[in-house]
Amino acid sequence: MSVPETILYFAVPPVGLYLVIVLLVVGPRMARRPRYRSGQPWTFAPMWFTANPEGAQLPAADESHGTGAHGTAVRSNLERGGARGSW
């Protein structure tokens, strides 16, 4: 058996197997959309969701409610909590 045949039989299959495993692991991650990272601008519209507004004792959704001049959100004094921890 020659050296090229030995390489073909004993080196190519394991290297090919490793490449297939790497593609199966890395492929789906590379195909996804880029994730949002802190500090990047948020380009999506704000959205509040609850599955049952009546069960949560919330008023019916109204598109004009809660916006001030220039479409900015207006917070009432009754709203508490949030990411800043102002409970």
Stockholm file with secondary structure:
# STOCKHOLM 1.0

chainA/1-87         MSVPETILYFAVPPVGLYLVIVLLVVGPRMARRPRYRSGQPWTFAPMWFTANPEGAQLPAADESHGTGAHGTAVRSNLERGGARGSW
#=GR chainA/1-87 SS CCHHHHHHHHTHHHHHHHHHHHHHHHHHHHHSCCCCCTTSCCCSCCCCCCSCTTTTTCCCCCTTTTBCGGGCBCCCTTCCCSTTCCC
#=GC SS_cons        CCHHHHHHHHTHHHHHHHHHHHHHHHHHHHHSCCCCCTTSCCCSCCCCCCSCTTTTTCCCCCTTTTBCGGGCBCCCTTCCCSTTCCC
//
